[in-house]
């Protein structure tokens, strides 16, 4: 099963100029209601729990959390370069001029390194590795979008 990035909201798909967009991975744990209407794409993680694949789009699924706590062999598959490239292209196609790809610490996830490889030196993509994780990444992403909307 190929995990696809979350779709860019229709409100952003008008092909009008959007100064900045954000890409995070699922570990940012930001519910879709919080991302609604924003130029924000989430690259999913695939979890293997109790012999079943779970696609994590950052919604903090109770089923997934319970499974991870129960299954000592639970494992997450890091997002792929291709998944990040699709997310970047989708935002650029929707009119986003610059993408901030924001991710947690390398001590916890390889997402920032994978995102950096996927950006392949594209000057329109800035990959940021933070020292925070979970909702902290989401709060940073929200602030980036606010600052961009204000013209900073």
N, C-alpha and C positions, 0 to 999 in steps of 0.2 A: 504494500500500500504506500503510495507516495503522498506525503503530507504537503499540502499546498498552503501558502501564506494566506492569512485572512484577507478578504477582499477590501479594496479601497471603497469607502462609502460613496453612494451615488451623488451626494452633495459635493464631493470633490471631483467627480468624474466629468465635470462640465467642460474640461479642457481649457479652463480659464487659468490665468497665472496664479500659482500658489507659491509663496516664497520659500516655504520649508515643509518638509514632511519628516516623519519619524518611522524608523523600523526598530522594533525590539524583538527579542525572542520570548518564548512562552514563560520563561522564568520571571519576567517582569510582573506577572500575576495581576494584570489590569483587565477587569471585566469589559466586555464589548460595550456596555452602556456608557462607560467612561471614555471610550474611544470614539463613540458615535459622532459622525459628522466631521471628524478630524482626518487629516492626511496622515494616517497612522496604520501601518501594517505590522502584523505579528507573524513571525516565522515560527511555526509550531515545532514542538519536540514530540518524538514518538516514544512512549513508555511501553515497556514489556512487563506486564504484571499478571501473575497467575496464568501464564500461557496466552494472554490476550494482549493485543495492541490497543493502546489508547492514544488518540491524537490530542495533545495538550495545546490549546490556543490561549493559555493564560487565564482560564476561567476558574481555576481552583476547584475542579470537580471533586465533590465529596467522595464519589466512587473511586476516583484515582487516588486520592489521599489515603482512603481506607485500605486500598489494595497495596499501596507502597508500604504502609505501616505493617501490614499483615505478611507480605511476601518478602523474605530476606533476599531473594534473588532478583527483585525488581530492578530494572535498569532503564536508563534513558538513552536514547540515541540522539546525539547532537544534531542540530540542523545542518543541512548540507549547503555547500557553496551555491549549488543550483537553486535551492529554495531562497537564499538571500538574493541571488541575481534576479529571480522572478519578482520578488518583492520590490527591489529597486526599480526594475523596468516598469512594473505596474504603476508605481508612484510617478515616475517620469512621464509615462504616457498620459497620466491624468492631469498633467500640468505643473507638477511640483518641480521647482528649479534646483533645490538643494535638499539632500537627505542627510539627516543625523541618525546614524545607526548606533543605538545606545544599548550597552550590555553590561552585565555584572562582572565581578572579579574573575580573573583567569584561574584563581584558586578554586573556584566553584564550577566553572563552565568554560568550554572551549569556544563558545559562541562568538566572542569578540575576534578571536584569531580567524575563525571561519569567515566571519563578516568582512574582515580586512582583506582576506584572499579574494572573496567574491567581488569586492569593490575594485580590485585590480588597478589601483592607482587613479581611478576616475575622480577628477577634482570636484565633481558635483556630490560626492559622498564623503562624509566625515564619520569615521568610526571612532566611538568613544568607549573606552573600557573604564568603568567606574569602580569605586571601592564599596559600593552598596549593592544590594540585591533585592529581589522581590519587588514590593510596591515602591521601594526607594528608586528603582530604575524607572518605574512608571511615573513617579512624581517629577523626576528630572525631565523625562520625555514631555510631559504636559507643560512644564515650564519653558522648554525650548520652543514649543509650538506657540505659547503665549507671547514670548519675546519676539518671535518672527512675525507674528500678526501685528505687533506694535511697531514693526519696522527696525528692530535692533539686529 
